[in-house]
Amino acid sequence: MVATAQTLFTLPAPAESAPAPARAGKRPTVLSYGLGADSTAILLKFLADPAAYGLEPDLSDLTVVHSVTGDEWSDSLTYVDRLVLPLLAARKVRTVQIARGGRRDADGVVILDDTRTPRRIWAAGPWRLSQELRAAGTVPQMANGKRTCSIRFKGWCLDTWAAYEFGTATFRRVIGYHAGELGRAEKDSLIQSRINAEAGRVVCEPYYPLIHADGMDRAAVEAYVFEQLGEKIRKSYCAQCPFSGVCASRERHEERLREHPETGAAVLAMEYTSQALNEKVALYGARSLYRQLSEDPENAEVLARFERALDEAVFALYEVRRVYLPGRTKGCKAAHGARCSSPRWWCRTERSKVCRKAHGAAAPSCGGAEESCRGQQIKGQAWRSVRTVWEGPRGAAESTLATWGAQAGAELRWGETSGIERAHYLDAGDGYPSAAAYLVAAPAGVEDKQRTAKRADAGFEAKWTQVTGLVGTRWEPLRPLVVTAAVRTSGPAPVRPLRNIQGALSVAIVA
């Protein structure tokens, strides 16, 4: 056996076969099926030798659960439809497909399918990840390396369904981490241990067969799936995933986009809108997918499809306003706690070494009037307002942008990385608070949104006027701002079969 002091798990040597962990009371097993090579390999191994993994010979204690994001590659869907589902149907393995019921957690989880004779993977549920991103006018975020999309559209759905299905009973949760992902498995195991401790019971037991039982790395997994099914399996991930460089090599990802140019065009359009509203938010952070694809002539068809899609789309002119607020220094947080009701100058501006030496290391005795005492000002939150002020064809949108910008005395500038034209009528200053605003053309569909509050002096408009002296938008919005009240639910989020949701069946969301 192979083990290190830094790891939680003991990996078997390649030639060994480790037994499945003991399961008191034959707890049910749930395989989180992501359609990719790792979870497919586990599924095939379960079908081939259930007892080796602690399952009943007839697999009656196994449930395969797939959480539908709505943006999986079509070739991944058809691969599973043709080669995997018939195996599950032949063995009568319970297969459940779930999805978010809507943007809000209060919309719950929808059970799209729950059967022992699965025939096809659903392409989407009532609420797609791409819907959410387009409505917000952004791309998936990569902040701190967290896969927030995966948490919202997979992890949360699976946890909510499991609470509905098992209540307070313990189950075994199978995740497809291979032997090369030991760190991810350790992190997942630690998170589950904390959840169990907070619940005061064992909610579930994590189990990683490719690590615990088989010691298989990614290459071994892919070889095994190919041997069993006779076709190579591709990585399963959403087409707009910002981690596509991890999910597949750049060459493989671009090859896939070329095979599905309509999908590539849709992702590029999503990125275009995101950068129109925020120059800094491309698919890969500062680097855009468009720029990456432009570096290879073989991607010409994808780029051409994208340009045609823009030409055919309904465009909108969006007035984008931002207020940049000051943040708090470490000294302020230490002195004033979680809230600072009466900020001093050093609450928003770092103190210099000169000031600390001359006026004390803690709260200073000076008033901050001396320039030598003041260091860098701390940047806080940026509040954004997006209002739709015009809609129509792309060509008319661009000409209207130029005309309205000239009439307002705005400066027409092109984004340094995106090349998108904007009419800037207010630029942010060096300090905080400050504000910026511009008019920009992009595909229609982004929801009007800005921060609101019950107090008249606490929302975006109040802060905007306070910082700029201006009142409201420069151009009249097409629609009133819709303020959606937060919906609070008592107890767990609802889990409902699709047939119980009025109107949902009229949507063509099956692959």
Buried (B, 14 or more C-beta within 10 A) or exposed (E): EEEEEEBBBEBBEEEEEBEBBEBEEEBBBBBBBBBBBBBBBBBBBBBEEBEBBBBEEEBBBBBBBBBBBBBBBBBBBEBBBEBBBEBBBEBEBBBBBBBBBBBBBEBBBBBBBBBEEBEBBBBBBBBBBBBBBBEBBBBBBBEEEEBEBBEBBBBBBBBBBBBBBBEEBBBBBBBBBBBBBBEBBBEBBEEBEEEBEEEEEBBBBBBBBBBBBBBBBBEBBBBBBEEBBEEEBBBBBBBBBBBBEEBBEEEEBBEBBBEBBEBBBBBBBBBBBBBBBBBEBBBBEEEBBBBBBEEBEEBEEBBEBBEEBBEEBEBBBBBBBBBBBBBBBEBBEEBBEEEBEEEBBBBBBBBBEBBBEBBEEEBBEBEBEEEEBBBEBBBBEBBBBBBBBBBBEBEBBBEBBBEBBEEEEBEBBEBEBBEBBBBBBBEBEEEBBBBBBBBBBBBBBBBBBBBBEEEEEEBBBBBBBEBBEBEBBBBEBBEEBEEEEEEEEEEBBBBBEBEEBEEBEEEEBEE
